[in-house]
């Protein structure tokens, strides 16, 4: 089975990697009882891949010296197979193999810190429990010709076009290996209903386009469909190159049902945010600390954006009773105090207010029934 040690040698498994230019072949046999590989013949040359698809890494360090999982390869030596994930009670040497094997709606559990290729979830409902470990990506996945994603999570569409599969990533860290940085563009590309809980999503090494002359972009969590929940103590860190390093986006993409992204984390979101203009209200923030200013439309109903003294941004429960342009004010007095001659103060919430403009020539608008200025006896907005 895919990702399970090959009985009789590593040839059959490693050939699946399809990195033919990097192959060199050594004979191994696998002992199911001990879980050990034994090297039998170092003389025969052919193909072997240096990636970590199967948990056994063979590295050419020159002068005909090879390492297996960091140990010098010798005739007759044995090497322990490394299982990195478990599903349905079976252990696997690749995360992709475990995801492929897990039952619909089941859980894959990471067993240790591990390196390996990206993971494609093709319409399945699954939970990946990182179990407080870190999975470091060394090879991308994606559509043919654009294999630059860490995780590619595809939808299973219902009759209405909305995704019906539910994916959860929880309790761990996902990042890109520094040695593979120039091949990765997106850490997670999502089209399903996705929950990200208590995760560290580290996009520091998403360098495929971030260093080009015209300053292209990178995305840690790219949301193209589905309902997405970012919760618990989830932290997202964007690439540290350029000004188009996005922590996440809310993207109306082609004919896909538009995503809805709900962010309620106690963690920090470090990086830019991109929201398609026509679905600005599909981002709902009710928690988190951000390094970029938050637009009012992005806030969950009943919340407003706050700029903190340390230069970060959060949200709080509240409402803006008035606006001058896009700037909101929690009291009308604050709006009047901030207004400059000729400004338009729009009142958005019905109530009883004192009209105190300090002699400024300002315009008061806002067709809101029930706005009363008690100090001048005005009964409604029109009579102000």
Helices and strands as residue ranges (DSSP letters): H 11-14, G 15-17, G 20-22, E 27-31, E 36-41, E 58-60, E 66-68, E 71-72, E 78-80, E 85-87, E 90-92, H 95-101, E 107-110, E 114-117, E 119-122, E 126-129, E 134-139, E 149-154, E 166-176, G 178-183, E 186-190, E 193-202, E 218-223, E 227-232, E 235-237, E 245-250, E 260-270, E 272-275, G 277-282, E 283-290, G 296-298, E 303-307, E 313-317, E 322-324, E 327-329, H 332-338, E 344-347, E 351-353, E 363-365, E 371-373, G 381-383
